[in-house]
Amino acid sequence: MQVKVNVPDRLAAEARARGISLEVYAEEMLSRGLLGAADQTNRKSVGEAIDRIFELRRENTLGGLRTKDLTHEGHKH
């Protein structure tokens, strides 16, 4: 299958900077879902995930322990 795509100059420059062909670079970007609207969707999803992590973090405590205490709990002294 062949598809003709108008590629933004920015992507062409990024491909050149990486030393790979534009076709290879575009295939990598498409496989990662980072072209076009997918990029905006990913940013929104990431932002929502971060907000959710902070929300969950507020509800949980370590019961007076410090992170450092938990990190060293299994270590021999």
Backbone bond lengths (Angstrom), bond angles and torsions (degrees), N, CA, C in turn:
res aa  C-N    CA-C-N  psi(-1)  N-CA   C-N-CA  omega(-1)  CA-C   N-CA-C  phi
1 M - - - 1.448 - - 1.520 108.61 -
2 Q 1.295 115.93 136.68 1.455 120.75 176.72 1.508 109.01 -119.73
3 V 1.328 114.35 136.78 1.455 120.92 179.15 1.517 107.78 -128.70
4 K 1.318 116.35 134.52 1.453 120.31 177.08 1.522 107.28 -97.79
5 V 1.347 114.81 126.10 1.456 120.52 -175.47 1.524 109.11 -128.67
6 N 1.314 116.12 137.40 1.456 120.96 171.67 1.521 106.92 -88.56
7 V 1.314 115.63 114.32 1.463 121.46 -175.41 1.524 109.44 -98.49
8 P 1.330 116.41 132.21 1.467 118.82 176.59 1.531 111.04 -61.06
9 D 1.327 115.96 146.65 1.467 121.16 -179.64 1.526 111.23 -56.52
10 R 1.309 117.24 -33.34 1.471 122.19 -179.65 1.527 110.46 -58.21
11 L 1.332 116.78 -44.05 1.463 120.39 -179.51 1.521 111.50 -68.67
12 A 1.322 115.93 -38.31 1.463 119.40 178.16 1.528 110.05 -63.34
13 A 1.330 116.67 -39.99 1.464 120.51 178.94 1.529 110.76 -66.72
14 E 1.327 117.28 -39.84 1.465 120.64 178.20 1.529 111.10 -63.22
15 A 1.329 116.67 -40.14 1.467 120.61 178.38 1.523 110.20 -63.39
16 R 1.331 116.73 -45.29 1.466 120.38 178.39 1.528 110.80 -61.19
17 A 1.338 116.92 -41.55 1.465 121.06 -179.21 1.531 111.26 -63.47
18 R 1.322 116.76 -31.33 1.464 120.79 178.75 1.523 112.51 -84.88
19 G 1.312 115.67 -9.60 1.453 119.93 178.56 1.514 113.51 75.96
20 I 1.331 117.20 27.12 1.468 120.91 178.39 1.517 109.13 -124.15
21 S 1.319 115.88 162.35 1.457 119.48 -179.99 1.519 109.98 -70.57
22 L 1.300 114.88 155.96 1.455 120.74 178.96 1.522 110.95 -61.52
23 E 1.335 116.80 -37.15 1.464 120.51 179.06 1.524 111.46 -61.62
24 V 1.324 116.31 -46.54 1.469 120.74 -179.83 1.519 109.68 -63.78
25 Y 1.331 116.11 -44.25 1.464 120.35 -179.14 1.528 110.96 -62.26
26 A 1.323 116.56 -44.20 1.468 120.55 179.36 1.521 111.02 -63.79
27 E 1.333 116.99 -40.19 1.464 120.03 177.50 1.525 111.21 -61.80
28 E 1.346 116.51 -41.94 1.467 120.10 177.54 1.521 111.06 -62.01
29 M 1.321 115.74 -44.58 1.462 120.30 -179.00 1.535 110.80 -64.61
30 L 1.306 116.26 -41.61 1.466 119.64 179.37 1.522 111.10 -66.21
31 S 1.316 116.58 -38.81 1.457 118.93 -179.29 1.523 110.90 -67.53
32 R 1.312 116.51 -27.23 1.470 120.28 177.33 1.516 111.94 -89.86
33 G 1.323 117.39 -7.76 1.458 120.61 179.79 1.508 113.10 72.54
34 L 1.350 116.52 35.48 1.450 119.34 -174.10 1.522 114.56 -108.65
35 L 1.300 118.52 9.62 1.451 119.70 179.46 1.523 111.45 -99.86
36 G 1.300 115.58 147.58 1.449 121.99 172.19 1.512 114.51 59.74
37 A 1.336 115.64 -134.27 1.455 122.12 -175.94 1.514 112.38 -64.47
38 A 1.313 117.30 -26.64 1.463 120.31 179.44 1.515 110.53 -60.60
39 D 1.324 117.29 -34.16 1.465 120.91 179.25 1.522 110.16 -63.63
40 Q 1.309 117.05 -44.36 1.466 120.58 178.92 1.520 111.18 -65.41
41 T 1.326 116.73 -39.54 1.457 121.46 178.53 1.523 110.35 -63.84
42 N 1.333 116.47 -43.08 1.466 120.42 178.71 1.512 111.30 -61.95
43 R 1.323 117.38 -41.90 1.466 120.12 179.41 1.522 110.75 -63.58
44 K 1.314 115.91 -41.31 1.460 119.36 178.90 1.529 109.82 -65.23
45 S 1.321 117.13 -43.37 1.459 121.27 179.38 1.515 111.27 -62.53
46 V 1.319 116.94 -40.89 1.462 120.93 179.29 1.523 109.68 -63.96
47 G 1.319 116.04 -44.79 1.465 120.19 178.69 1.525 111.85 -60.77
48 E 1.320 116.24 -42.17 1.461 120.17 178.31 1.522 110.90 -65.47
49 A 1.327 117.15 -38.77 1.467 120.83 179.17 1.527 110.50 -64.79
50 I 1.318 116.71 -42.08 1.465 120.16 178.62 1.520 110.60 -62.84
51 D 1.332 116.29 -44.50 1.462 119.56 177.62 1.525 111.29 -59.46
52 R 1.313 116.82 -41.35 1.470 121.25 179.68 1.533 111.36 -65.44
53 I 1.319 117.09 -39.43 1.467 120.78 178.22 1.524 109.71 -62.10
54 F 1.332 117.26 -45.90 1.462 119.71 178.82 1.523 111.10 -63.11
55 E 1.327 117.07 -37.68 1.465 120.97 178.31 1.529 110.51 -63.29
56 L 1.317 116.81 -45.67 1.464 120.67 179.25 1.526 111.22 -66.04
57 R 1.303 115.88 -35.50 1.462 120.81 -178.50 1.523 111.17 -64.29
58 R 1.315 117.59 -36.91 1.464 121.48 179.86 1.523 111.50 -63.75
59 E 1.305 116.82 -30.69 1.464 120.99 -175.99 1.519 113.04 -82.93
60 N 1.328 118.37 -15.81 1.460 121.78 -175.18 1.522 111.15 -113.62
61 T 1.333 115.26 142.88 1.456 120.33 176.07 1.517 108.56 -129.33
62 L 1.301 115.89 169.00 1.454 121.55 178.29 1.525 111.15 -97.60
63 G 1.310 117.44 9.91 1.456 120.92 177.52 1.524 112.81 62.66
64 G 1.323 117.28 38.27 1.449 121.14 178.32 1.513 114.50 90.36
65 L 1.316 118.17 -9.53 1.464 120.83 178.71 1.525 110.27 -82.01
66 R 1.305 114.77 157.75 1.459 119.85 174.27 1.525 108.55 -101.60
67 T 1.298 116.59 156.10 1.461 121.24 177.13 1.523 110.16 -58.16
68 K 1.310 116.87 -39.17 1.464 121.92 179.61 1.535 110.54 -60.49
69 D 1.346 117.14 -39.95 1.464 120.83 178.06 1.527 110.51 -61.05
70 L 1.302 116.42 -43.85 1.461 120.58 -178.66 1.531 111.41 -68.46
71 T 1.321 116.90 -35.66 1.454 121.06 179.54 1.527 111.12 -63.25
72 H 1.320 116.78 -39.02 1.456 121.61 -174.79 1.526 113.49 -94.60
73 E 1.311 117.98 2.02 1.468 121.06 -175.09 1.524 113.05 -58.16
74 G 1.307 118.62 -40.05 1.457 121.73 -176.22 1.519 113.95 -89.89
75 H 1.312 118.21 -3.11 1.460 121.16 -177.37 1.532 111.15 -80.19
76 K 1.304 115.41 147.36 1.463 120.19 172.72 1.533 107.06 -84.34
77 H 1.297 115.76 139.84 1.491 119.18 -178.32 1.490 110.86 -100.03
